[in-house]
Structure formats: C-alpha cells, structure tokens
Amino acid sequence: MPPLILNILSIARSFPELSAQICEVCLLTQRAIE
C-alpha cells in the first residue's frame, strides 16, 4: 500500500465519524493510482 493510503487510514482511526467518507476517497484514490 502506498504511504499516502496508510496515512489516511491512521487519520480515519482518529476520526471514526469521517471513516466512511475517507474509505470512499481511499478506494477512488487506489483506482486512480492503478
């Protein structure tokens, strides 16, 4: 996993209410990278 994704995931753990939105962004970012 790219470090950016790992950073986003660690932020998501700090802000559970944002994690659903962050997850969507993560998936979109991964698709864009691939």
N, C-alpha and C positions, 0 to 999 in steps of 0.2 A: 504493500500500500504506500502511496506517496505520502511524505511527511505532512503535507497540507491536510490530507484526509484525517490523519491521526490527530492533528491539532484540532480540527473541527470536532472530532469525536470527544476529545477531552473537554472541550468547551461545552459540548452537549451534556456531558455528565454534570457539569456545574449548574446548568440551566435546564432542568427537566422539562419545563413548560415550553422551551424552544426546540426540544429534541426532535419533534415530529417534522417541523419545518426544516431544521438542519439536515435531517435524514434525507428529505426530498432533494435539497441542494447537493448533498453528498452524492446521491445517485445520478443526478444530472451532470455533476462535475466529472464523475467517473466515466460516464458515457462520452462526454466531450473529450476527455483525455484519451480514451480508447478510440 
